[in-house]
Amino acid sequence: MPAKRRGLIPFLACKCPLCSTGNVFQNSIFSLRKFADTNYNCPHCGLSFEPEPGFFFGAMYFSYALIVAIIFLLSVLFYSFNAFEHAVWGIPAIIVLMLPLLFRYSRMMMLFIVYPLTYRNIFLDKKTEDPMDGSSV
Ligand SMILES: [Zn+2]
């Protein structure tokens, strides 16, 4: 059985990059104290979400890139509405409000972009497993 198609929907829903079913995070994004709790393994297929210690440190680079893009877009937005003087407090306030989103999606970018490229053998092994008899196809 081939794995479910990877794409934007499992990414946005914070699902496993391999089976697109298991949740990556333990709690809701609105749980302010526990929004960052990440499962060690996929509850559905058992894929390890942290293949090596410190794997998610790389998410800092994605987070940085996202914040720079948001600052640029918001600067254009404030400027186009002729309210650039409010950008000094408006942009940091919006970024602070978006921190749970930035945290989660920078980790999801690590799982959907870096993980399949770096640990390609894990994805190929899991995809070719036939769950009916447990053998590889
Ligand atoms: Zn999974």
Backbone and ligand atoms as CSV (ligand in chain L), in Angstrom:
chain,resi,resn,atom,element,x,y,z
A,1,MET,N,N,0.849,-1.182,0.000
A,1,MET,CA,C,0.000,0.000,0.000
A,1,MET,C,C,0.887,1.236,0.000
A,2,PRO,N,N,0.759,2.069,-0.998
A,2,PRO,CA,C,1.582,3.281,-1.009
A,2,PRO,C,C,1.119,4.244,0.069
A,3,ALA,N,N,2.070,5.031,0.566
A,3,ALA,CA,C,1.723,6.027,1.577
A,3,ALA,C,C,0.808,7.067,0.953
A,4,LYS,N,N,0.048,7.727,1.816
A,4,LYS,CA,C,-0.830,8.775,1.327
A,4,LYS,C,C,-0.009,9.882,0.689
A,5,ARG,N,N,-0.646,10.607,-0.200
A,5,ARG,CA,C,0.040,11.666,-0.905
A,5,ARG,C,C,0.452,12.761,0.055
A,6,ARG,N,N,1.685,13.183,-0.098
A,6,ARG,CA,C,2.139,14.320,0.693
A,6,ARG,C,C,1.759,15.580,-0.044
A,7,GLY,N,N,1.487,16.596,0.707
A,7,GLY,CA,C,1.134,17.837,0.044
A,7,GLY,C,C,0.849,18.926,1.045
A,8,LEU,N,N,0.109,19.900,0.612
A,8,LEU,CA,C,-0.122,21.084,1.427
A,8,LEU,C,C,-1.097,20.823,2.575
A,9,ILE,N,N,-2.084,19.973,2.359
A,9,ILE,CA,C,-3.106,19.752,3.394
A,9,ILE,C,C,-2.496,19.113,4.644
A,10,PRO,N,N,-1.739,18.003,4.548
A,10,PRO,CA,C,-1.128,17.457,5.769
A,10,PRO,C,C,-0.139,18.418,6.401
A,11,PHE,N,N,0.532,19.202,5.578
A,11,PHE,CA,C,1.459,20.203,6.110
A,11,PHE,C,C,0.706,21.237,6.939
A,12,LEU,N,N,-0.358,21.768,6.381
A,12,LEU,CA,C,-1.117,22.797,7.092
A,12,LEU,C,C,-1.820,22.224,8.320
A,13,ALA,N,N,-2.225,20.958,8.252
A,13,ALA,CA,C,-2.912,20.334,9.376
A,13,ALA,C,C,-1.931,19.779,10.404
A,14,CYS,N,N,-0.627,19.950,10.180
A,14,CYS,CA,C,0.425,19.464,11.096
A,14,CYS,C,C,0.331,17.946,11.277
A,15,LYS,N,N,0.229,17.233,10.173
A,15,LYS,CA,C,0.169,15.773,10.201
A,15,LYS,C,C,1.534,15.196,9.842
A,16,CYS,N,N,1.686,13.918,10.071
A,16,CYS,CA,C,2.928,13.203,9.808
A,16,CYS,C,C,3.316,13.332,8.325
A,17,PRO,N,N,4.594,13.577,8.028
A,17,PRO,CA,C,4.988,13.706,6.619
A,17,PRO,C,C,4.959,12.385,5.854
A,18,LEU,N,N,4.906,11.271,6.568
A,18,LEU,CA,C,4.907,9.979,5.893
A,18,LEU,C,C,3.504,9.444,5.664
A,19,CYS,N,N,2.689,9.362,6.700
A,19,CYS,CA,C,1.358,8.761,6.557
A,19,CYS,C,C,0.251,9.801,6.436
A,20,SER,N,N,0.522,11.040,6.719
A,20,SER,CA,C,-0.456,12.136,6.644
A,20,SER,C,C,-1.638,11.923,7.574
A,21,THR,N,N,-1.479,11.100,8.593
A,21,THR,CA,C,-2.591,10.812,9.497
A,21,THR,C,C,-2.277,11.203,10.935
A,22,GLY,N,N,-1.111,10.804,11.428
A,22,GLY,CA,C,-0.770,11.058,12.825
A,22,GLY,C,C,-0.452,12.521,13.078
A,23,ASN,N,N,-0.823,12.986,14.259
A,23,ASN,CA,C,-0.551,14.373,14.635
A,23,ASN,C,C,0.911,14.538,15.037
A,24,VAL,N,N,1.521,15.627,14.605
A,24,VAL,CA,C,2.895,15.923,15.004
A,24,VAL,C,C,2.909,16.530,16.409
A,25,PHE,N,N,1.934,17.375,16.696
A,25,PHE,CA,C,1.909,18.062,17.989
A,25,PHE,C,C,0.858,17.429,18.898
A,26,GLN,N,N,1.124,17.483,20.202
A,26,GLN,CA,C,0.261,16.803,21.164
A,26,GLN,C,C,-0.999,17.600,21.483
A,27,ASN,N,N,-0.889,18.914,21.463
A,27,ASN,CA,C,-1.997,19.754,21.918
A,27,ASN,C,C,-2.409,20.735,20.838
A,28,SER,N,N,-3.526,21.410,21.107
A,28,SER,CA,C,-4.022,22.425,20.190
A,28,SER,C,C,-3.069,23.622,20.164
A,29,ILE,N,N,-3.096,24.349,19.069
A,29,ILE,CA,C,-2.251,25.533,18.958
A,29,ILE,C,C,-2.723,26.625,19.920
A,30,PHE,N,N,-3.964,26.528,20.366
A,30,PHE,CA,C,-4.518,27.529,21.275
A,30,PHE,C,C,-4.188,27.223,22.727
A,31,SER,N,N,-3.563,26.094,22.980
A,31,SER,CA,C,-3.102,25.772,24.329
A,31,SER,C,C,-1.779,26.508,24.542
A,32,LEU,N,N,-1.852,27.680,25.149
A,32,LEU,CA,C,-0.699,28.579,25.175
A,32,LEU,C,C,0.505,28.005,25.907
A,33,ARG,N,N,0.277,27.162,26.909
A,33,ARG,CA,C,1.410,26.597,27.647
A,33,ARG,C,C,1.994,25.371,26.975
A,34,LYS,N,N,1.184,24.653,26.227
A,34,LYS,CA,C,1.635,23.372,25.699
A,34,LYS,C,C,1.562,23.289,24.181
A,35,PHE,N,N,1.499,24.410,23.494
A,35,PHE,CA,C,1.383,24.342,22.034
A,35,PHE,C,C,2.640,23.780,21.392
A,36,ALA,N,N,3.777,23.818,22.106
A,36,ALA,CA,C,5.043,23.380,21.525
A,36,ALA,C,C,5.326,21.896,21.738
A,37,ASP,N,N,4.521,21.199,22.538
A,37,ASP,CA,C,4.793,19.787,22.816
A,37,ASP,C,C,4.663,18.966,21.539
A,38,THR,N,N,5.760,18.341,21.161
A,38,THR,CA,C,5.804,17.567,19.920
A,38,THR,C,C,5.891,16.082,20.257
A,39,ASN,N,N,5.159,15.270,19.527
A,39,ASN,CA,C,5.255,13.824,19.704
A,39,ASN,C,C,6.633,13.343,19.269
A,40,TYR,N,N,7.164,12.326,19.964
A,40,TYR,CA,C,8.441,11.756,19.559
A,40,TYR,C,C,8.287,10.875,18.319
A,41,ASN,N,N,7.168,10.184,18.263
A,41,ASN,CA,C,6.891,9.310,17.123
A,41,ASN,C,C,5.486,9.573,16.617
A,42,CYS,N,N,5.271,9.213,15.370
A,42,CYS,CA,C,3.928,9.342,14.808
A,42,CYS,C,C,3.007,8.349,15.515
A,43,PRO,N,N,1.851,8.805,16.041
A,43,PRO,CA,C,0.950,7.866,16.711
A,43,PRO,C,C,0.327,6.847,15.751
A,44,HIS,N,N,0.388,7.102,14.445
A,44,HIS,CA,C,-0.237,6.196,13.480
A,44,HIS,C,C,0.758,5.223,12.858
A,45,CYS,N,N,1.870,5.733,12.326
A,45,CYS,CA,C,2.809,4.854,11.604
A,45,CYS,C,C,4.116,4.637,12.372
A,46,GLY,N,N,4.352,5.378,13.442
A,46,GLY,CA,C,5.540,5.148,14.255
A,46,GLY,C,C,6.790,5.846,13.756
A,47,LEU,N,N,6.694,6.681,12.739
A,47,LEU,CA,C,7.855,7.420,12.246
A,47,LEU,C,C,8.404,8.323,13.352
A,48,SER,N,N,9.708,8.268,13.561
A,48,SER,CA,C,10.314,9.131,14.560
A,48,SER,C,C,10.357,10.558,14.027
A,49,PHE,N,N,9.796,11.488,14.782
A,49,PHE,CA,C,9.785,12.883,14.339
A,49,PHE,C,C,11.105,13.573,14.650
A,50,GLU,N,N,11.923,12.971,15.488
A,50,GLU,CA,C,13.225,13.554,15.795
A,50,GLU,C,C,14.285,12.480,15.571
A,51,PRO,N,N,14.752,12.331,14.335
A,51,PRO,CA,C,15.655,11.223,14.017
A,51,PRO,C,C,17.017,11.333,14.681
A,52,GLU,N,N,17.378,12.503,15.111
A,52,GLU,CA,C,18.639,12.686,15.827
A,52,GLU,C,C,18.445,13.796,16.856
A,53,PRO,N,N,19.234,13.782,17.924
A,53,PRO,CA,C,19.081,14.856,18.925
A,53,PRO,C,C,19.351,16.223,18.298
A,54,GLY,N,N,18.503,17.156,18.603
A,54,GLY,CA,C,18.684,18.505,18.083
A,54,GLY,C,C,18.232,18.690,16.650
A,55,PHE,N,N,17.441,17.768,16.125
A,55,PHE,CA,C,16.987,17.875,14.738
A,55,PHE,C,C,16.221,19.170,14.497
A,56,PHE,N,N,15.425,19.571,15.486
A,56,PHE,CA,C,14.578,20.739,15.290
A,56,PHE,C,C,15.319,22.065,15.486
A,57,PHE,N,N,16.621,22.033,15.792
A,57,PHE,CA,C,17.374,23.291,15.823
A,57,PHE,C,C,17.389,23.938,14.445
A,58,GLY,N,N,17.326,23.144,13.422
A,58,GLY,CA,C,17.292,23.668,12.056
A,58,GLY,C,C,16.040,24.472,11.771
A,59,ALA,N,N,15.007,24.272,12.595
A,59,ALA,CA,C,13.773,25.031,12.397
A,59,ALA,C,C,13.986,26.518,12.636
A,60,MET,N,N,15.063,26.860,13.351
A,60,MET,CA,C,15.360,28.279,13.569
A,60,MET,C,C,15.574,29.011,12.240
A,61,TYR,N,N,16.199,28.347,11.280
A,61,TYR,CA,C,16.455,28.989,9.995
A,61,TYR,C,C,15.150,29.244,9.242
A,62,PHE,N,N,14.243,28.264,9.302
A,62,PHE,CA,C,12.940,28.471,8.659
A,62,PHE,C,C,12.164,29.561,9.381
A,63,SER,N,N,12.251,29.582,10.705
A,63,SER,CA,C,11.561,30.603,11.476
A,63,SER,C,C,12.095,31.992,11.116
A,64,TYR,N,N,13.398,32.081,10.999
A,64,TYR,CA,C,14.019,33.357,10.622
A,64,TYR,C,C,13.529,33.809,9.244
A,65,ALA,N,N,13.524,32.887,8.296
A,65,ALA,CA,C,13.082,33.224,6.939
A,65,ALA,C,C,11.607,33.642,6.938
A,66,LEU,N,N,10.779,32.959,7.712
A,66,LEU,CA,C,9.361,33.317,7.785
A,66,LEU,C,C,9.179,34.701,8.377
A,67,ILE,N,N,9.936,35.000,9.434
A,67,ILE,CA,C,9.794,36.310,10.084
A,67,ILE,C,C,10.260,37.422,9.158
A,68,VAL,N,N,11.340,37.211,8.433
A,68,VAL,CA,C,11.801,38.226,7.480
A,68,VAL,C,C,10.751,38.445,6.389
A,69,ALA,N,N,10.152,37.359,5.904
A,69,ALA,CA,C,9.115,37.497,4.878
A,69,ALA,C,C,7.899,38.242,5.433
A,70,ILE,N,N,7.524,37.943,6.674
A,70,ILE,CA,C,6.371,38.621,7.288
A,70,ILE,C,C,6.673,40.097,7.492
A,71,ILE,N,N,7.880,40.411,7.954
A,71,ILE,CA,C,8.252,41.819,8.134
A,71,ILE,C,C,8.186,42.557,6.807
A,72,PHE,N,N,8.688,41.938,5.752
A,72,PHE,CA,C,8.658,42.575,4.439
A,72,PHE,C,C,7.214,42.798,3.973
A,73,LEU,N,N,6.390,41.751,4.070
A,73,LEU,CA,C,5.007,41.869,3.606
A,73,LEU,C,C,4.215,42.890,4.424
A,74,LEU,N,N,4.409,42.869,5.740
A,74,LEU,CA,C,3.691,43.832,6.577
A,74,LEU,C,C,4.184,45.256,6.334
A,75,SER,N,N,5.477,45.419,6.070
A,75,SER,CA,C,5.987,46.755,5.752
A,75,SER,C,C,5.342,47.288,4.481
A,76,VAL,N,N,5.230,46.436,3.483
A,76,VAL,CA,C,4.566,46.847,2.238
A,76,VAL,C,C,3.105,47.189,2.509
A,77,LEU,N,N,2.468,46.353,3.345
A,77,LEU,CA,C,1.054,46.575,3.668
A,77,LEU,C,C,0.855,47.895,4.418
A,78,PHE,N,N,1.655,48.117,5.445
A,78,PHE,CA,C,1.545,49.380,6.191
A,78,PHE,C,C,1.828,50.570,5.281
A,79,TYR,N,N,2.823,50.427,4.424
A,79,TYR,CA,C,3.184,51.530,3.534
A,79,TYR,C,C,2.066,51.807,2.535
A,80,SER,N,N,1.471,50.746,1.993
A,80,SER,CA,C,0.443,50.945,0.976
A,80,SER,C,C,-0.832,51.548,1.569
A,81,PHE,N,N,-1.071,51.326,2.857
A,81,PHE,CA,C,-2.221,51.962,3.504
A,81,PHE,C,C,-1.849,53.296,4.148
A,82,ASN,N,N,-0.670,53.770,3.834
A,82,ASN,CA,C,-0.193,55.071,4.316
A,82,ASN,C,C,-0.199,55.152,5.844
A,83,ALA,N,N,0.163,54.025,6.487
A,83,ALA,CA,C,0.199,53.975,7.953
A,83,ALA,C,C,1.554,53.463,8.410
A,84,PHE,N,N,2.591,53.886,7.714
A,84,PHE,CA,C,3.911,53.319,8.007
A,84,PHE,C,C,4.405,53.708,9.395
A,85,GLU,N,N,3.911,54.827,9.950
A,85,GLU,CA,C,4.348,55.219,11.296
A,85,GLU,C,C,3.855,54.231,12.357
A,86,HIS,N,N,2.815,53.461,12.061
A,86,HIS,CA,C,2.320,52.450,13.003
A,86,HIS,C,C,3.059,51.123,12.857
A,87,ALA,N,N,3.896,51.003,11.841
A,87,ALA,CA,C,4.620,49.747,11.625
A,87,ALA,C,C,5.603,49.450,12.747
A,88,VAL,N,N,6.080,50.491,13.416
A,88,VAL,CA,C,7.087,50.307,14.473
A,88,VAL,C,C,6.539,49.426,15.606
A,89,TRP,N,N,5.297,49.617,15.961
A,89,TRP,CA,C,4.714,48.764,17.014
A,89,TRP,C,C,3.802,47.698,16.403
A,90,GLY,N,N,3.269,47.943,15.238
A,90,GLY,CA,C,2.314,47.000,14.635
A,90,GLY,C,C,2.964,45.707,14.186
A,91,ILE,N,N,4.106,45.804,13.550
A,91,ILE,CA,C,4.766,44.598,13.049
A,91,ILE,C,C,5.246,43.696,14.188
A,92,PRO,N,N,5.937,44.234,15.216
A,92,PRO,CA,C,6.302,43.341,16.327
A,92,PRO,C,C,5.088,42.733,17.031
A,93,ALA,N,N,4.011,43.502,17.179
A,93,ALA,CA,C,2.819,42.968,17.838
A,93,ALA,C,C,2.236,41.808,17.031
A,94,ILE,N,N,2.171,41.966,15.722
A,94,ILE,CA,C,1.631,40.889,14.873
A,94,ILE,C,C,2.533,39.666,14.939
A,95,ILE,N,N,3.828,39.880,14.951
A,95,ILE,CA,C,4.760,38.739,15.014
A,95,ILE,C,C,4.636,38.007,16.347
A,96,VAL,N,N,4.493,38.751,17.438
A,96,VAL,CA,C,4.326,38.089,18.742
A,96,VAL,C,C,3.036,37.272,18.766
A,97,LEU,N,N,1.973,37.814,18.171
A,97,LEU,CA,C,0.725,37.061,18.114
A,97,LEU,C,C,0.863,35.805,17.250
A,98,MET,N,N,1.749,35.860,16.266
A,98,MET,CA,C,1.911,34.725,15.350
A,98,MET,C,C,2.971,33.723,15.817
A,99,LEU,N,N,3.571,33.920,16.988
A,99,LEU,CA,C,4.665,33.042,17.416
A,99,LEU,C,C,4.298,31.557,17.460
A,100,PRO,N,N,3.123,31.174,17.995
A,100,PRO,CA,C,2.800,29.741,17.949
A,100,PRO,C,C,2.739,29.194,16.522
A,101,LEU,N,N,2.177,29.992,15.610
A,101,LEU,CA,C,2.125,29.566,14.203
A,101,LEU,C,C,3.525,29.439,13.619
A,102,LEU,N,N,4.366,30.439,13.883
A,102,LEU,CA,C,5.730,30.402,13.347
A,102,LEU,C,C,6.500,29.216,13.896
A,103,PHE,N,N,6.341,28.951,15.192
A,103,PHE,CA,C,7.028,27.819,15.819
A,103,PHE,C,C,6.601,26.522,15.150
A,104,ARG,N,N,5.305,26.329,15.030
A,104,ARG,CA,C,4.814,25.061,14.482
A,104,ARG,C,C,5.184,24.885,13.019
A,105,TYR,N,N,4.995,25.922,12.216
A,105,TYR,CA,C,5.239,25.726,10.790
A,105,TYR,C,C,6.723,25.708,10.452
A,106,SER,N,N,7.571,26.286,11.293
A,106,SER,CA,C,8.995,26.109,11.036
A,106,SER,C,C,9.401,24.665,11.333
A,107,ARG,N,N,8.794,24.057,12.358
A,107,ARG,CA,C,9.057,22.635,12.600
A,107,ARG,C,C,8.464,21.767,11.492
A,108,MET,N,N,7.288,22.155,11.030
A,108,MET,CA,C,6.673,21.372,9.941
A,108,MET,C,C,7.515,21.466,8.669
A,109,MET,N,N,8.147,22.620,8.434
A,109,MET,CA,C,9.035,22.745,7.267
A,109,MET,C,C,10.243,21.823,7.424
A,110,MET,N,N,10.753,21.704,8.645
A,110,MET,CA,C,11.846,20.753,8.870
A,110,MET,C,C,11.387,19.337,8.538
A,111,LEU,N,N,10.176,18.991,8.973
A,111,LEU,CA,C,9.690,17.626,8.755
A,111,LEU,C,C,9.345,17.360,7.295
A,112,PHE,N,N,8.848,18.355,6.583
A,112,PHE,CA,C,8.397,18.123,5.209
A,112,PHE,C,C,9.474,18.422,4.173
A,113,ILE,N,N,10.476,19.203,4.509
A,113,ILE,CA,C,11.503,19.542,3.517
A,113,ILE,C,C,12.830,18.861,3.847
A,114,VAL,N,N,13.328,19.078,5.053
A,114,VAL,CA,C,14.669,18.584,5.398
A,114,VAL,C,C,14.655,17.082,5.694
A,115,TYR,N,N,13.634,16.622,6.405
A,115,TYR,CA,C,13.584,15.213,6.798
A,115,TYR,C,C,13.606,14.268,5.587
A,116,PRO,N,N,12.730,14.456,4.599
A,116,PRO,CA,C,12.773,13.534,3.449
A,116,PRO,C,C,14.074,13.620,2.654
A,117,LEU,N,N,14.722,14.776,2.649
A,117,LEU,CA,C,15.968,14.900,1.897
A,117,LEU,C,C,17.134,14.261,2.643
A,118,THR,N,N,17.169,14.450,3.970
A,118,THR,CA,C,18.289,13.961,4.763
A,118,THR,C,C,18.159,12.479,5.084
A,119,TYR,N,N,16.960,12.045,5.386
A,119,TYR,CA,C,16.730,10.652,5.794
A,119,TYR,C,C,15.859,9.963,4.756
A,120,ARG,N,N,16.297,10.032,3.535
A,120,ARG,CA,C,15.505,9.499,2.432
A,120,ARG,C,C,15.258,7.997,2.580
A,121,ASN,N,N,16.227,7.283,3.145
A,121,ASN,CA,C,16.073,5.833,3.269
A,121,ASN,C,C,14.911,5.464,4.182
A,122,ILE,N,N,14.659,6.262,5.216
A,122,ILE,CA,C,13.532,5.980,6.110
A,122,ILE,C,C,12.225,6.083,5.341
A,123,PHE,N,N,12.097,7.105,4.510
A,123,PHE,CA,C,10.868,7.280,3.762
A,123,PHE,C,C,10.714,6.198,2.705
A,124,LEU,N,N,11.800,5.822,2.033
A,124,LEU,CA,C,11.710,4.785,1.012
A,124,LEU,C,C,11.389,3.437,1.646
A,125,ASP,N,N,11.994,3.125,2.792
A,125,ASP,CA,C,11.711,1.846,3.457
A,125,ASP,C,C,10.260,1.749,3.865
A,126,LYS,N,N,9.733,2.823,4.447
A,126,LYS,CA,C,8.352,2.792,4.934
A,126,LYS,C,C,7.372,2.729,3.782
A,127,LYS,N,N,7.697,3.420,2.679
A,127,LYS,CA,C,6.752,3.456,1.572
A,127,LYS,C,C,6.644,2.116,0.868
A,128,THR,N,N,7.725,1.338,0.843
A,128,THR,CA,C,7.676,0.085,0.111
A,128,THR,C,C,7.213,-1.081,0.973
A,129,GLU,N,N,6.983,-0.837,2.274
A,129,GLU,CA,C,6.484,-1.906,3.131
A,129,GLU,C,C,5.036,-2.211,2.792
A,130,ASP,N,N,4.731,-3.479,2.680
A,130,ASP,CA,C,3.363,-3.891,2.453
A,130,ASP,C,C,2.763,-4.274,3.800
A,131,PRO,N,N,1.772,-3.530,4.295
A,131,PRO,CA,C,1.258,-3.810,5.632
A,131,PRO,C,C,0.472,-5.123,5.711
A,132,MET,N,N,0.081,-5.705,4.568
A,132,MET,CA,C,-0.701,-6.948,4.607
A,132,MET,C,C,0.165,-8.134,5.053
A,133,ASP,N,N,1.379,-8.210,4.554
A,133,ASP,CA,C,2.193,-9.350,4.951
A,133,ASP,C,C,3.524,-8.926,5.591
A,134,GLY,N,N,3.743,-7.640,5.702
A,134,GLY,CA,C,4.927,-7.158,6.389
A,134,GLY,C,C,6.200,-7.214,5.578
A,135,SER,N,N,6.127,-7.700,4.364
A,135,SER,CA,C,7.335,-7.784,3.548
A,135,SER,C,C,7.459,-6.563,2.660
A,136,SER,N,N,8.650,-6.372,2.141
A,136,SER,CA,C,8.856,-5.247,1.247
A,136,SER,C,C,8.474,-5.648,-0.169
A,137,VAL,N,N,7.952,-4.700,-0.921
A,137,VAL,CA,C,7.545,-4.951,-2.307
A,137,VAL,C,C,8.704,-4.684,-3.235
L,1,ZN,ZN,ZN,2.820,8.767,10.404
